[in-house]
Amino acid sequence: MTPPANKPKFSFEISEEQQSRALKTFREYGQRKAIMSPLLDEVMDLIDTHGYIVMAVLLDKKVEKKTILPSLAKVERMNK
């Protein structure tokens, strides 16, 4: 019998508060992957499209992401 292939994993440290919230929010098996995988794809797509300015916006604690990211999506729709 062939051993199962190792699936790629992506890990990083989170705060205890984030862990607590995540465990409460993502109670069902597979929910974390179902939510986080598309989010990771979206962020990488935004960086591919708009460059590292997206990373700068995400890392800037003074910028309100809820207003910037929809604006980028609007620019993408206008460019199509």
Secondary structure as UniProt FT lines:
FT   HELIX           16..25
FT   TURN            29..30
FT   HELIX           31..50
FT   TURN            51..52
FT   HELIX           53..59
FT   TURN            61..62
FT   HELIX           65..79
//
